[in-house]
Amino acid sequence: MIIPPHLAHLPPPSPEAQAVSDQLSALIAQEINAAGGWISFARYMELALYAPGLGYYSAGSRKLGSSGDFVTAPEMSPLFARCIARQLAQLHRDGLRTILEIGAGSGALAAEVLLALEILGCAPDSYLILEVSGDLRERQKATIAQRAPALLDRVHWLDILPGKFEGVILANEVLDATPSRIVTTCAGEILEAYVQCFHQSESFIWYETRASEEVHRVAESMKLPDDDYWTEINLTARALVTSLARLLTRGVMLFIDYGFPAREFYHLQRGGGTLMCHYRHHAHDDPFAVVGLQDITTHVDFSAVAAAAHAGGAELLGYTTQAQFLINCGITELLSAIPASDTHAYAPLAAQAQKLLSPAEMGELFKVIALGKHINAPLLGFTRGDKSHTL
């Protein structure tokens, strides 16, 4: 699988990376042929991202940071984790002393959260990480060992979710990378976009036909425009949130991601959907390019997240923008604690805070949602600017 002509501006893969991409393309093509000629986009996305040893998150390429494909908030600034730590400290004082992070990326968030909680006198009894990528797991261990060595013995990696859990579940930019189904409409009919091989090759194209029964039922409830509309329905994210809610006996689930409430997600003006790919700091919308070498994401429907948590017995505790959450958790106080006259220390953090808070950067597009069981006190991060009524 090579870079198509319309994406000729993308940096070419190395021969080694191209070889991995070709192997993965062959594997996907084999599954398509075995399935009778097409597979759901969710299955394609699952293989492209998570196929053992070959998928984007399963192979050994660097994904995060300036040398990878994209930068997340924990890599951008320690202020992000320090604000989250303030929210976690409040919950620690309420008896929630175990943290479970889903998909910990480079380990930067875990390391900074651990350090910040220790300073606040609220170091967790245990910090659990569920990570499907063996490569990322090793990088997480190395990051935490380097940045927070005294706290490494509190960190434990899980292969599967526990049967039950009391504490805080934390997930930053996880739901956007769960496999989505693609829905289109034509003359009032709801169709689903599947993936086919192009002329029996190992290149891929879209194939539209009647949606599966479950996808059709969900799409009907969205009241989509009748014609020429393309969007995503993420059944995987819904199932994950429901499962997490069911295993939570007491505690809070905190999801941070980019997305919208349903009425904005499925707005008439968003007729092209939200599917996006990230490769070497270039963003584009072709999921069939450089297979296995790029991240594939869709925005999060936070109304569906809230409903899925409710189905698992959890209640909505708060929903707001990332900017408002960070402000509520004291990002301006953290920044003002550094003298502005110390430009070497202050200027970089001020620039990082601007990216985290600015509506033109991450401040408005990224949202924070809290869901939980048996939590009475209002959460720090949602004391002002709570937008739960929009879900």
C-alpha positions as CSV (number, residue, x, y, z in Angstrom):
1,M,0.0,0.0,0.0
2,I,1.6,3.2,-1.2
3,I,0.7,6.9,-0.7
4,P,-2.0,7.7,-3.3
5,P,-1.5,10.7,-5.7
6,H,-4.0,13.0,-3.9
7,L,-1.8,12.6,-0.8
8,A,1.6,13.0,-2.5
9,H,2.5,15.8,-0.1
10,L,2.8,13.2,2.7
11,P,6.4,12.0,3.7
12,P,7.1,8.6,2.2
13,P,7.4,5.7,4.6
14,S,10.8,4.0,5.1
15,P,11.3,0.7,3.4
16,E,10.9,-1.1,6.7
17,A,7.6,0.7,7.5
18,Q,6.3,0.1,3.9
19,A,7.0,-3.6,4.4
20,V,4.9,-3.7,7.5
21,S,2.1,-1.8,5.8
22,D,2.2,-4.2,2.9
23,Q,1.9,-7.2,5.3
24,L,-1.1,-5.6,7.0
25,S,-2.8,-4.8,3.7
26,A,-2.4,-8.4,2.6
27,L,-3.9,-9.6,5.9
28,I,-6.9,-7.3,5.6
29,A,-7.4,-8.3,1.9
30,Q,-7.4,-11.9,3.0
31,E,-10.1,-11.3,5.6
32,I,-12.2,-9.4,3.1
33,N,-12.0,-12.2,0.6
34,A,-12.8,-14.8,3.3
35,A,-15.8,-12.7,4.4
36,G,-17.3,-12.8,0.9
37,G,-16.1,-9.5,-0.5
38,W,-16.4,-6.8,2.1
39,I,-16.1,-6.1,5.8
40,S,-17.4,-3.3,8.0
41,F,-15.3,-0.2,8.4
42,A,-15.2,-0.9,12.1
43,R,-13.5,-4.2,11.4
44,Y,-11.1,-2.6,9.0
45,M,-10.3,0.1,11.5
46,E,-9.7,-2.5,14.2
47,L,-7.2,-4.4,12.0
48,A,-5.5,-1.2,10.8
49,L,-5.0,0.0,14.4
50,Y,-4.7,-3.1,16.5
51,A,-3.8,-6.2,14.4
52,P,-1.1,-8.0,16.4
53,G,2.4,-7.0,15.4
54,L,1.2,-5.0,12.4
55,G,-1.5,-2.5,13.4
56,Y,-0.7,1.1,14.1
57,Y,-0.9,0.7,17.9
58,S,0.6,-2.8,17.9
59,A,3.7,-2.3,15.8
60,G,6.9,-0.6,17.0
61,S,6.7,2.8,15.3
62,R,6.8,6.0,17.4
63,K,3.3,7.4,17.5
64,L,3.3,10.3,20.0
65,G,5.3,13.5,20.3
66,S,7.3,15.6,17.8
67,S,8.9,12.5,16.2
68,G,5.7,10.7,15.9
69,D,2.4,11.4,14.1
70,F,0.6,13.7,16.6
71,V,0.9,15.3,20.0
72,T,-1.6,14.9,22.8
73,A,-2.1,17.2,25.7
74,P,0.1,15.2,28.2
75,E,3.0,15.4,25.8
76,M,2.3,19.1,25.2
77,S,2.5,20.3,28.8
78,P,2.8,19.0,32.4
79,L,0.1,21.6,33.3
80,F,-2.5,19.2,31.8
81,A,-1.7,16.3,34.2
82,R,-1.2,18.7,37.2
83,C,-4.8,19.9,36.7
84,I,-6.2,16.4,36.4
85,A,-4.2,15.5,39.5
86,R,-6.2,18.2,41.4
87,Q,-9.4,16.5,40.4
88,L,-8.0,13.1,41.4
89,A,-6.8,14.5,44.7
90,Q,-10.4,15.6,45.6
91,L,-11.6,12.0,44.8
92,H,-8.7,10.6,46.8
93,R,-9.8,12.4,49.8
94,D,-13.3,10.9,49.3
95,G,-11.7,7.4,49.5
96,L,-11.0,6.7,45.8
97,R,-7.4,5.8,46.1
98,T,-6.9,3.5,43.0
99,I,-6.6,4.9,39.5
100,L,-7.2,2.8,36.3
101,E,-5.9,4.5,33.1
102,I,-7.2,3.1,29.8
103,G,-4.7,3.4,27.0
104,A,-1.9,5.4,28.6
105,G,-0.1,6.5,25.5
106,S,3.5,7.3,26.1
107,G,3.1,7.2,29.9
108,A,3.5,11.0,30.2
109,L,0.1,11.5,31.8
110,A,0.6,8.7,34.3
111,A,4.1,10.0,35.3
112,E,3.0,13.6,35.8
113,V,-0.2,12.7,37.6
114,L,1.7,10.5,40.0
115,L,4.3,13.2,40.7
116,A,1.6,15.9,41.2
117,L,-0.5,13.6,43.5
118,E,2.5,12.9,45.6
119,I,3.2,16.6,46.0
120,L,-0.5,17.1,47.0
121,G,-0.1,14.3,49.6
122,C,-2.6,12.1,47.7
123,A,-0.4,9.5,45.9
124,P,-2.7,6.6,44.9
125,D,-2.4,3.2,46.5
126,S,-2.3,1.7,43.1
127,Y,-2.1,3.1,39.5
128,L,-3.3,0.5,37.0
129,I,-2.8,0.8,33.3
130,L,-4.8,-1.2,30.7
131,E,-2.8,-1.1,27.5
132,V,-3.3,-3.4,24.4
133,S,-0.1,-2.4,22.7
134,G,3.0,-4.2,24.0
135,D,5.2,-1.5,22.4
136,L,3.4,1.3,24.2
137,R,3.5,-0.6,27.4
138,E,7.3,-0.8,27.3
139,R,7.5,2.9,26.6
140,Q,5.1,3.7,29.5
141,K,7.3,1.7,31.8
142,A,10.4,3.6,30.6
143,T,8.7,7.0,30.9
144,I,7.5,6.4,34.4
145,A,10.8,4.9,35.5
146,Q,12.6,8.0,34.2
147,R,10.2,10.7,35.5
148,A,8.7,9.2,38.7
149,P,11.0,6.3,39.7
150,A,10.0,6.4,43.4
151,L,6.4,5.7,42.4
152,L,7.0,3.0,39.8
153,D,6.2,0.2,42.2
154,R,2.6,1.5,42.5
155,V,2.0,1.1,38.8
156,H,0.7,-2.2,37.5
157,W,-0.2,-3.2,33.9
158,L,-3.4,-5.2,33.1
159,D,-4.1,-7.4,30.1
160,I,-7.9,-7.4,30.7
161,L,-10.4,-5.3,32.6
162,P,-11.0,-6.3,36.2
163,G,-14.3,-7.9,37.2
164,K,-15.1,-5.0,39.5
165,F,-13.4,-1.8,40.4
166,E,-13.6,1.0,42.9
167,G,-11.7,4.2,42.1
168,V,-11.2,6.5,39.2
169,I,-11.1,5.4,35.6
170,L,-9.1,7.8,33.4
171,A,-9.1,7.8,29.6
172,N,-7.5,10.6,27.5
173,E,-8.0,10.3,23.8
174,V,-9.1,6.7,23.9
175,L,-12.7,6.8,22.6
176,D,-11.8,8.5,19.4
177,A,-9.6,5.5,18.4
178,T,-12.3,2.9,19.0
179,P,-13.6,1.4,15.7
180,S,-16.6,3.2,14.2
181,R,-19.3,2.2,11.7
182,I,-19.8,4.5,8.7
183,V,-23.3,5.5,7.7
184,T,-24.5,7.3,4.6
185,T,-28.0,8.3,3.4
186,C,-29.3,8.3,-0.1
187,A,-32.9,9.2,-1.1
188,G,-34.1,8.6,2.4
189,E,-32.4,5.2,2.7
190,I,-29.9,4.5,5.4
191,L,-26.8,2.8,4.0
192,E,-23.6,1.6,5.6
193,A,-20.1,2.1,4.0
194,Y,-18.2,-1.1,4.0
195,V,-14.6,-1.9,2.8
196,Q,-13.8,-3.8,-0.4
197,C,-10.6,-4.7,-2.2
198,F,-10.0,-2.7,-5.4
199,H,-10.0,-5.1,-8.3
200,Q,-8.9,-8.1,-6.1
201,S,-5.8,-6.1,-5.2
202,E,-4.5,-5.2,-1.7
203,S,-5.8,-1.7,-2.1
204,F,-9.2,-0.7,-0.6
205,I,-12.3,1.2,-1.6
206,W,-15.7,2.0,-0.1
207,Y,-18.7,-0.2,-0.8
208,E,-22.2,1.1,0.2
209,T,-25.1,-1.2,0.8
210,R,-28.0,-1.5,3.3
211,A,-26.9,-0.9,6.9
212,S,-26.8,-3.8,9.4
213,E,-29.9,-4.1,11.6
214,E,-28.2,-2.6,14.7
215,V,-26.6,0.3,12.8
216,H,-29.8,1.0,10.9
217,R,-31.8,1.1,14.2
218,V,-29.3,3.6,15.8
219,A,-29.1,5.7,12.7
220,E,-32.9,6.0,12.4
221,S,-33.0,7.4,16.0
222,M,-30.6,10.1,15.0
223,K,-33.0,11.5,12.4
224,L,-30.3,12.1,9.8
225,P,-30.8,14.2,6.7
226,D,-32.3,12.1,3.9
227,D,-29.7,12.5,1.2
228,D,-25.9,12.8,0.7
229,Y,-25.0,12.6,4.4
230,W,-22.0,10.8,5.8
231,T,-21.3,10.2,9.4
232,E,-20.1,7.7,12.0
233,I,-21.8,5.6,14.7
234,N,-19.4,4.2,17.2
235,L,-21.0,1.1,18.7
236,T,-17.6,0.0,20.1
237,A,-17.2,3.2,22.2
238,R,-20.7,2.7,23.6
239,A,-20.1,-0.9,24.5
240,L,-16.8,0.0,26.2
241,V,-18.3,2.8,28.3
242,T,-21.2,0.5,29.4
243,S,-18.8,-2.3,30.3
244,L,-16.7,0.2,32.4
245,A,-19.8,1.5,34.1
246,R,-20.9,-2.0,35.0
247,L,-17.6,-3.0,36.6
248,L,-17.5,0.2,38.6
249,T,-18.8,-0.4,42.1
250,R,-18.0,3.1,43.4
251,G,-16.1,5.8,41.7
252,V,-15.7,8.1,38.7
253,M,-15.0,7.6,35.0
254,L,-13.2,10.6,33.4
255,F,-13.0,10.8,29.6
256,I,-11.2,13.5,27.8
257,D,-11.5,13.6,24.0
258,Y,-12.6,15.7,21.1
259,G,-16.2,15.6,20.1
260,F,-19.7,17.0,20.4
261,P,-23.2,16.4,21.9
262,A,-25.4,14.4,19.5
263,R,-27.3,17.5,18.2
264,E,-24.0,19.0,17.1
265,F,-22.4,15.8,15.9
266,Y,-25.2,14.9,13.6
267,H,-25.9,18.5,12.5
268,L,-26.9,19.1,8.8
269,Q,-23.7,21.1,8.2
270,R,-21.5,18.2,9.4
271,G,-22.5,16.1,6.4
272,G,-19.0,14.9,5.7
273,G,-18.5,13.2,9.0
274,T,-15.5,13.5,11.3
275,L,-13.2,10.7,10.2
276,M,-9.6,11.8,10.3
277,C,-6.2,10.3,9.9
278,H,-2.9,11.4,11.3
279,Y,0.5,10.6,9.7
280,R,3.8,12.4,10.5
281,H,1.9,15.5,11.8
282,H,-0.2,15.6,8.6
283,A,-4.0,15.3,8.9
284,H,-6.2,14.0,6.1
285,D,-9.3,11.9,5.6
286,D,-8.2,8.8,3.6
287,P,-8.2,5.8,5.9
288,F,-6.9,3.5,3.1
289,A,-3.5,5.4,2.7
290,V,-0.4,4.0,4.4
291,V,-2.3,1.2,6.1
292,G,-1.1,0.6,9.6
293,L,1.3,3.6,9.6
294,Q,-1.3,6.3,10.4
295,D,-3.8,6.9,13.2
296,I,-7.5,6.7,12.3
297,T,-9.9,8.6,14.5
298,T,-13.5,9.8,14.7
299,H,-14.9,12.4,17.0
300,V,-16.8,11.4,20.1
301,D,-20.6,11.6,20.4
302,F,-20.8,12.6,24.1
303,S,-24.5,12.2,24.3
304,A,-24.0,8.5,23.3
305,V,-21.3,8.2,26.0
306,A,-23.6,9.5,28.7
307,A,-26.4,7.2,27.6
308,A,-24.0,4.2,27.5
309,A,-22.8,4.9,31.0
310,H,-26.4,5.2,32.2
311,A,-27.1,1.8,30.7
312,G,-24.3,0.5,32.9
313,G,-25.8,2.0,36.0
314,A,-23.7,5.2,36.2
315,E,-24.9,8.8,36.3
316,L,-23.6,11.9,34.6
317,L,-21.5,14.0,37.0
318,G,-20.3,16.7,34.7
319,Y,-19.6,17.7,31.1
320,T,-17.6,20.7,30.0
321,T,-14.9,22.0,27.6
322,Q,-11.3,21.1,28.3
323,A,-10.6,24.8,28.8
324,Q,-13.2,25.2,31.5
325,F,-12.2,22.0,33.2
326,L,-8.6,23.1,33.4
327,I,-9.5,26.5,34.6
328,N,-11.7,25.0,37.3
329,C,-8.8,22.7,38.3
330,G,-6.5,25.7,38.8
331,I,-4.4,26.0,35.6
332,T,-4.1,29.7,36.0
333,E,-3.0,29.3,39.6
334,L,-0.3,26.8,38.6
335,L,0.9,29.2,36.0
336,S,0.9,32.2,38.2
337,A,3.0,30.3,40.8
338,I,6.0,30.8,38.4
339,P,7.3,34.4,38.4
340,A,6.7,36.0,35.0
341,S,10.1,37.5,35.3
342,D,11.6,34.0,35.1
343,T,11.1,34.0,31.3
344,H,13.0,30.7,30.9
345,A,10.5,28.9,33.0
346,Y,7.4,30.9,32.5
347,A,7.3,31.6,28.7
348,P,7.2,27.9,27.6
349,L,4.4,27.1,30.1
350,A,2.4,30.1,29.1
351,A,2.6,29.1,25.5
352,Q,1.5,25.5,26.4
353,A,-1.4,26.9,28.5
354,Q,-2.5,28.9,25.5
355,K,-2.7,25.8,23.3
356,L,-4.6,23.9,26.0
357,L,-7.1,26.7,26.6
358,S,-7.5,28.5,23.3
359,P,-10.7,28.0,21.4
360,A,-8.6,27.9,18.2
361,E,-6.5,25.1,19.6
362,M,-7.7,22.4,22.1
363,G,-9.8,24.4,24.5
364,E,-13.2,24.2,22.9
365,L,-13.1,21.1,20.7
366,F,-11.8,18.9,23.5
367,K,-14.4,18.0,26.2
368,V,-14.3,16.4,29.6
369,I,-17.1,14.2,30.8
370,A,-17.4,12.6,34.3
371,L,-19.7,9.6,35.0
372,G,-19.9,7.8,38.3
373,K,-21.6,5.8,41.0
374,H,-22.2,6.7,44.6
375,I,-20.5,10.1,44.4
376,N,-22.2,13.0,46.2
377,A,-19.8,15.9,46.3
378,P,-19.7,18.2,43.2
379,L,-16.6,17.6,41.2
380,L,-13.9,20.3,41.2
381,G,-13.5,20.3,37.4
382,F,-17.2,21.1,36.7
383,T,-17.9,23.8,39.4
384,R,-18.3,26.4,36.7
385,G,-19.4,26.1,33.0
386,D,-21.0,22.7,33.3
387,K,-22.7,21.9,30.0
388,S,-24.5,18.6,31.0
389,H,-27.8,20.1,29.8
390,T,-26.6,20.0,26.2
391,L,-26.2,16.2,26.2
